Amino acid sequence: MEIDSIQMQLLEQVADLHTVPEGAYNIRANGQMAGRHTTAHIDIITKEDKSGIDIKIQPGTKHESVHIPVVLSQSGLKETVYNDFYVGEDCDVTIIAGCGIHNGGDAASAHSGVHRFFVGKNAKVRYVEKHYGAGDGNGERIMNPTTEINLEEGAYLEMETVQIKGIDSTERVTRGKVADKATLVIHEKIMTHGKQFAKTDFEVDLDGEDSSVNLISRSVAKEQSSQVFLSKINGNNRCAGHSECDAIIMDEASVSAIPELTANHVDANLIHEAAIGKIAGEQLIKLMTLGLTEKEAEEQIVNGFLK
């Protein structure tokens, strides 16, 4: 399938792709495979029972990457895709996902991606997932990503999830199970405007001895948009868990942060921090004395907050 100019723009936004990527990749456009490449250590296999792929990374694979972006430019298209990642022991890899929707029509376009990670002993994964919406149509742009993470002993997964433009509705669900000496780190960045809605739902089970998780969310809610941040950490062993939600609220927006910590072991060390507030007046004044308008000063502060 040939990639058109609109789809190429979406790929640039969600995966920083300007040309064909190096390494393994699977590009999906309007519900069809638009390109695929495998390597000696990374295989990509089409599922037979449902829509999606299996990505199998051999043990010991180092400094390789996998790109699996999805783009939708057909108004009214709705799909659910299931992708499973099997990362062998002692790997060190980067996985770039993400979805871009361009809706120029009146019908809603929606993508639901279900990603499951099975990360082997002492493996290290960096996972980047960006969501982006565009188009001048009246149809909604909807994304509902689900991520399930299973970390074996000593494994490490760092997830960066970004949604800063154009998504009308999203419910982001992340579930994690962390074994002995394994670490999960999640950085989330979200900005909503208009009447957009974004819900984040994290739940992590720290099952292993000396397991740990660090959840950090930065968000900006503008105009009449609304956001909900749910985080639940279950400390089931000697472990360390931390979640943090910082949000800037503007105009007539609303933001809710709802933490839940459950310690089921005497040596579970769990912490939650949350802060929601408007931009400080002194910050605006300082930038405006440098020659910026109030709107330009707000944009600078927001961009720096989400950087």
N, C-alpha and C positions, 0 to 999 in steps of 0.2 A: 504494500500500500504506500502511495506517495504522500509525503508530508507537504501540506500547503503552507502559505505564508502565515496565516493566523495560528496554525498549530505550531509552527516554528517559533513564533513569538511566545506562545505559552511554554514551550520547552525551555526557552531562555529564562523565563521567570521562575519556573519550578525546579529546574535542574541545572541552570547555568550552562546549558548546551547551545553552542553556536554552530558546531559541526558534529559529525558522528563521534561519540565518546570513545576513549581508549578503554581497553579491557572488555569485560562482559557487559552486555546490556540487553534489555527487552523494552521496546517502545510500543505503547498501546495508544491507538488513536481511534476515536469514535467506535469503540467496542471491538476493534480488530487489531491484530498484530501488525505493526508498521515496520518493524525491524528487530533482528535478534543476532547476537554474536556470543559465542561461548569461548572459553579459554581451556588450556590444558588442566587447570585446577578448579575451574568454576563451570558448572553445567546448569543449563536452564531447560526445564522440561514442562511441556504443556500438560495441565491436568486433564484427565480423561472423564472424571465424574462431575466436574463443575468448571465454571469459568475461572481461570487463574493459572499460576505457574508454581513449580517447585524449583527453588534455587539451592543447589548443593555445592558446598565449598569444602574441598578436600582438607583433611588435617594438615597443619603446618603451612598453609598458604599465607604468604606475607606480602604486605604492601600492594595488594590488588584491590580493584574497585568493581562494583556492580551498579549500573544505572537501570532503574525500572520505572520511568515516568509514565504518567497517563494524561492524555489530553482529550477534551471533548469540545467540539466546535459545532455539533449538530444540535439545534434547539429541540428540547423534548426528550432527549436520550437519557435513559435511566439504567444504571447497571450496578451489579455487585460483583466484586472480584476477590478471589481468595488466593493469597500468595504465602507460601511457606518457605522459610529460610532454615536450612540445616548447615550450621557452621561447625566444622570439625575442630578437634582439639588443637590448641596452640596456634590458632590463626591470628592474623592481624589485618583486618580488612575494613573497607569503607563501603557503605551501601547508601546510594542516593535515590530516594523515591520522590513522591510528590505528585500532585494533580492540579491541572489547570483547566478551567471551564470558561469558554467564550460562548455567551448566550446572546444572540441577536434577535431572538424571536419572542413569542408570548408564552410558550409552554415551559414548564420547569425542567431544568436539566439537573441530574443528580448522579453522584458517584459515591459508592460505599466500598471502601477497601478494607479487607480483613487480612491483617498481616500477623503471622505467627513466627516467632523466633525460637529456635532450639540451639542454644549456644554451648558448645562443648567445653570441656575442662581447660582452664587457663587460656581460653580464647579471648580476643579483644575485638570489639566491633564498634565502629562509629556509624550511626544511622541518622541521616538527614532527611526530613520530610517537610516539604513546603507546599502550601495550598494558596491558590491565586484564582481570582475571578475577574472577568472582563466582559465587554459587550454592552451595547446600548438598547437591548431589548427589554421588555417588561417581564420576561420569564425569570423565575428564581434560579439562583445558582446554589445548589445544596451539596454539602460534603459531610459524610458521616464515617470517619475512619475509626477502625478498631485495631488495637495492637495488643498482642499477647506475647509476653516475654518469659522465657524459661532459661535461667542461667544455672549451669552446672558449677561444680566446685572451682573456685578461683577465676571464674569468667568475669568479664567486664563489658558492659554495654553502655555507651553514651548516646543518648537520643536528643536530637535538636529538632523541634517541631515549630514551624513558623506559619502564621496566617495573618497577613497584614493588609489585604485588600480584596474587596469584591465578592466575598462569600456571604450570602444572605442568611443562611442557617447552617449550623454545624453542631453535631454532638460527637465529641471526641472521647472515646473510651480506651483506657489503657489499663491492662492487668499484668502484674509481674509476680513471678515466683523466683526467689533468690536463695541459692544453696550456700554451703559452707564457703566463707572467704570470698564470696562473689559480690560484685558491686554493680548497682544500677544508678545511672545519673540521667536526669531528664531536665532539659531546658526548654521551656515553652514561651513563645512570644505571640500575642494576639492583639489585633486592633479591629474594632468594630465601629461602624458609623451608620447613619440613617436609622432604619428600624431593624438592623441585623441582630441576630441572636447567636450566641456562642456558649456552649456548655462543655466543660472539661470534667471528666470523671476518672480519677486515678484510684487504683487500689493495688497495694503491693503487700505480699506475704514474705516477711523475712524469716524463712524457715531454717536457714543454716546458721551454724555457729560462726560468729564474726562476719556475718553478712551485713550489707549496708545499702541504703538508698538515699538519694538526695534529689528532691523534686523542687524545681525553681520555676515559678511562673511570673512573667511580666506582661501586663495587659493595659490597653488604653481603650476606654469606652467613650465614644463621642455621640452627640446629637441625641436621638431617642433609642439608641441601641441598648441591649442588655446582655449581661454575662453572668454565668454561674460557674464557680470553681469548687469542685468537690475533691477532697483528698483523704484517703484512708490508708493508714499504715498499720499492719498487724505484726507486732514483734513476737515471734514464736520461739525465739532462742536468744542467746547472747548476741546482741546486734546493735546497730546504730541507724536510726531513721530520722530524716529531717525533711520537712516540706515548708515552702515559703511562697506566699502569694503577695505580690505588690501590684497595685492597680492605680492608674490615674483615671479619675472620673471627670467628665466634662459635660457641659450643656444640660440636657435632661436625661442623661443615661442612668443606668442602674447596674451595680455590681454586687454579687453575693459571694462570700468566701466561707465555705463550710468544711472545717477540718474534723477529722476523727482519728484518734490514736488509741490503739488497743495493745496493751502490754500483757502477754501471756507467759512471760518469763521474768524472773527477778532481775536479770541483767540486760533487759531490753531498755535501751536509752533512746527515747523518742521525743522529738521537738517539732512544734509547728509555729510559724510566724506569719502574720498577715497584716497588711497595711493598705488601706483604701483612702484616697483623698484627692483633692484638686491640686492643680499646679500652684505652687507657692507664689504669692504676689511679688516677693522680693526677687525671685528668679526672673520673672517677666520684666520687672523694672530694670534689673541689671543689664539684660540683653537689649532692652529698648534704649538705654542710654548709649549703647554702641551703634545706634542707628537703625535697628530693626523695628518694623511695625509690630503691634501686639500679635497679629496672626503669624507673622514670620517668627517671632520669639516663641510662640506656642509650638510651632512646627519643629524648631530646633530642639526644644526641651523633649518633645515626644520622640523625635528621632534618636536623641541620645539615650533616652530611657529604654528604648527597644533595641538598641544596638547590641 
